[in-house]
Amino acid sequence: MDMPDALLAITLLWIFVFIYAVAATIDFGAGFWSMIYLGRRQMRATKIANRYLSPSWEVTNVFIVLIIVALVSFFPGATYTLGTVLLIPGSFVILLLALRSAYLVFSHTAKDYERVLTYISGISGFLIPGLLILILPISHGGYIETIDGTGQLSIGALVTSWSTYAFVAFAISSTLFLSSLLLCDYSNVANDDEAFQIYKRDAQMIGPIVLLSAFFIMLAIRMEAYWLYENMMEQINWLIASIVVFMIGYGVLWLKKPIPRLAVLGIVVQYLLASYAYGVSHLPYIVYPSVTIESGFTHPSMFRALFVSYIVGFAILIPGFIYFWRLFMKDRRYIKSGEPDS
């Protein structure tokens, strides 16, 4: 059976969201670790984090543009609702992204302000994920009130909700966990044992916090969005599989000779499995109960034209992403010195 157009569109959008979520959390977390180890004995860890940040943020920003364009193009009805409701948190995210981008642009030239810029990058590195993830609990329903025919976000309901704090804790802990894992791998490629041991220790400490915060998310959903909890229980096999993969990926860090690349891949697969279970459980709603994938969908003819353009665009972009990975994640001379092989 052919996949309905609306389901195909939301699947493509969810893929963009997942890629951005993983890439951005690593990117934001690297800024936080750069701040934490700035001026300390572990300066090599700061240099490793900054070396990763230098090229990665431009690629990461590609996906947030793809997400916004895909949402506006495929689901204009949902865009109106989300745009209205997320005006306040969205404005804070844009402001923080602008400040962080300024750091990444000027940090290498404005040496007198390097420390200040590093703190801006580090603080925004965990505030942005915490604000972005608020989209998820808001989409569960109960936070939107209609005033004069227009949906508006109920800030009071949001700040007094268990789901809000469970999701924010998960976003921040995931940001620090994923970034420490990748920087551990990055340090390993650079043969920098000091930085490797630091980031391995950080990942070992934060891993259980991520698992605990995910457990609290399930409790909060059960209390405040039971419709979603029931649907997720129907995907329990995917959730159990994600926990098993998490334990394997996390367990690799405790081996006598850890394989950080395997740990990174395992944890990303774990997030993919959990993301699939959550995404399927959320259907058909984009914002419960008012906006579904069908009610917010664009015209089928417009969708097909847009879908083809996305496929062509990805066919062009993917080779560039592969080259980027090989250049900045496997080029030992760049990782060690900050300059790619010529």
N, C-alpha and C positions, 0 to 999 in steps of 0.2 A: 504494500500500500504506500502510495506517495505521501510524503510528509506535507501537511498543510503549510501554506505560505507563511502564516503567522507564526507557526511553531518553528519553521526553518529560520525565520528572521530572529526570533527570540533566542534560538540556539546560537546563531552567529554573534548576536550581541553579548550573550553570556560568555562565549569564548573570549571575546575582547575584554570583558570585565575580569575574567579569571587571569588572563595574561597580564593585564595591567596590575591587578591586585598583587600577584606574586612579584613582578618586576619592581613595582613601586614600593612595596614594603621593604624589599631588600635595599632599594635606593635610599628611602627615607631612614631606614635603620643604620645604614652606613654613615649618614650624617650625624646621627646620635652618637655612635661609637667614636667618631672623630672628635666630637665635643668632649666625651667622657675621658678620653685618654690624652687630650691636649695638655701639654705642659707637664705630664707625668713621666715617670721613669719608662713607661711603656710607649714612648714616642713612636717606635717602629709600628705599633698597631695603628696609630693615627695616620701615619704615612700610607699604610696599606689601604685604610678606609678612604683616604683622599684620592689615592690612585684609582680606586674602583669608581669613585664618584665622578671623576673628571669626564669620562666618556659616556657613562651610563644614563645620566639624567636626560640627555637629548633624545635617546631612543625611547625611554620610558614615556616621555611627553607625547610621542607619536600615538600611543595607544589611548591616552585620554582624549585626544582629538577624534580618533576613530570611534570611541564610545559615544561621544556627544553627537557626532554627525550621524552615526547609525541610529541612535535613539530618536533624533529629530526626523530622520528620513523614514524609518520604518514604523515608528509609533508616535505620530504627531499628537494624538489624543492624550497619550500618557505624558508626553513632554510638557503639555500645558499644565497638567495637574502637578507633576513633579517640580516644574519650574516655579510654580506659585508657592508650593509648600516648602521647598528647599531654598527659598530666597535668602533667608538669614544665615543658615549654616553654609550654604553655597558661597555666599559673599565672603565669609571668613576663610573658606578654603582657597578661594581665588586670591585673597590678600596674602595668605601665608605662602601660597605657591609663588607669587610675585616676589615676596621677600626672599624666599629660598633661591629662586632663580637668580636674583641679584647677587646673592652670596656666591653662587657657582660661576657667575660671569666675572665678578670683580675680585674674588679671593686671591687670585694669583698676582694681581697687579697692585691692589690696595693693601700693602703689607702692614701699614700702620693700623689698619682696622681688621686685620686677619682674625684676631681673637674674638672680636665682637661678631664678625660675620660667621665664624664657626659656631658660636652660641646660637645665632639666629637659625642656622641650618639644623643644629642639633635639636633645639626646642620644637621647631616646626616639623622636624622629622617624626615626632610621635603625636603631635597635635593634628596634623593633616589626616593620617589614617583614622584617628579617633573620631574626627568629624565626618569623614567620608562614609564610614561604616554605619552612621546613623540612618542612611537611606534604607538599610535592611529592616530595622525595627519599625521605622515609619511606614514601610510598605506592608507591615503585618496588620495595620488597621488600629483604630482607637486613638490616633494622634491628630486627626484632621477634623476640624469643625467647619461647618458651612455658615458663612456670614454674608448676607446680601447676595446669595447665589454663588459665592466664590469660596472654594476650599482654602482654609488657612491652617497653618501648623499651630497646634496647641503646645506652646512652650512649657506650660505648667505640667501637662500630662507627660511630656517627654522627659523632663528632668526628674520626675518622681517615679519613673518606671524602672523596674528591675532589669528589663530587657536592655535599656539604654546603657546601663553600667556594665552589664555582662558583655555586650557587644564591644563596647569601648575597651574593656580589659582584654578581650580577645584580640582586637585589632592591634593594640600596643604591644602585647606580649608576642603576637605573631610577627610583628615588624622587627622586634629585637631578636627573636629566635631565627627567622629566616635570614636576616642580614648577618648575624654572627655565624651561621652555618656557611653561608657563601664566602664570607671573609676568611673563615677557617680554611676553606678549600683554596681560596685565592692565595693565602699565606703559604699553603702547602706547595702550590705550583711555584711560588717565588723562593722556596727553600728557606723561608724565614721562620725558624722554629719558635722564636720568642712570640711573634704575633700569632702563630698557629696555636700555641698552647693557651694564649689569652682568649682567643675567640672560641676555642674548643671548650674551655672552662665556662665561658659565658653561655654557650649553647646548652651545655649540660645543666646549668642552673635554671635556665628559662624554659626548657622543654616541658617539665612537669606543670609549670604555671599555665602554659598554653592548653594542655590537656584539661586542667582543672577549670579554666575559663570556658572551654567548650562545653564541659559538663554543666556549668552554671547557665550557659545559653539555653541548653535543652530544658532546664528547670524553669527558666524565665518564659520560654515559649509555651511550655505546658500551662503555666499560670495565666499568661496574657494573650496567647494566640493559639487556643486549643485546636482550631481547625488545621493549623500548620503542623502542630505536634502529632495529630492523628495521621496526617499524610506522611510525615517523616517516619513514623512507626511502620508504615507500609514499605519504607525503603531501609528497614533495619539492617538488611544484609550488606548494603553499601556502607552504612555507618560502621558496622562491625569490621568490615574489610578495611576501612580507613583507619580504625584504631589499631588493627594488627600491623598495617603498613607503617603507621607512626611509630609503634614500638620497635619495629625492625630498624627503621631509619635512625631513630634515637639511640637504639642499642649499639649501632655501629660506632658511635662516638666513644663508647666505653671499651672497645677492643684494645688490646695491647698495642696494635698498630692500626689506628683508625683509618678508614678510607673516606675522607670528607666528601668526595664527589658522589659516592654511593649514598651517603647520608642526605645530601642535598636532593638528589633525584628521588630518594624514597619519600622524603617529606613533601616534595612537590606533588608526587603521585597521591599521597595521602590527602592533601588539600583538594586535589582534583576529584577524588572519590567522594569526599564530604560535600564538595561544591555541587557535584552532580545530584546527590541525594537531596540537598537543600533546594536546588533549582527545580527539580521535578516535583517536589512536594509543594512548591510555591505556585505551580501552574493550576488554573489558567490565569491567575491574578498577577498583575504588575503592581497595583496598589489595591489591597483588599478593603472593602468589597466593591469599590466603584469602578475600577479600571481593569479590564481583562486584556489579554493579548489580541482578542478579536475586536473589542470595542475601540481600542486605541490604534488599530492597524491602519496603515496607509492603503491606497488603492492598489489592487493586485498587479496592474500593469506597471505602476511606478516601482513597486517592489522588485519585479523581475529585472527591470532596467538597472536598478540600484544594486541588486545582488550580483549581476554580471560584472558591473564596474568594480565591486569589492573583490571579486575573484581575480579579475585582471590586475587590480592594484596589489593584491597579495602575491601574485605570481612575480610581480616586479620587486616587491619589498623583501620577500623571503630570502633570496640570495644575498641581499645586503645585510640582513640580520645574521645569516650564517657567517658572512665575512667578518662582521663585527665581533661575533663570539670568538672566532679563531684569532682575531687580531688582539683583542683585549683580555680574553680569558685563557688563552693558551700560549701567547707570545711571552716567553720567559724574560726576554730582554726588556719588554715594556713593563711587565709586572715588577721587575727588580729596579728599573731605572726611571720608569715613567715615559720612556720614549719607545715607539714601536720599531721593529726591524725595518730597515730600509731595503 
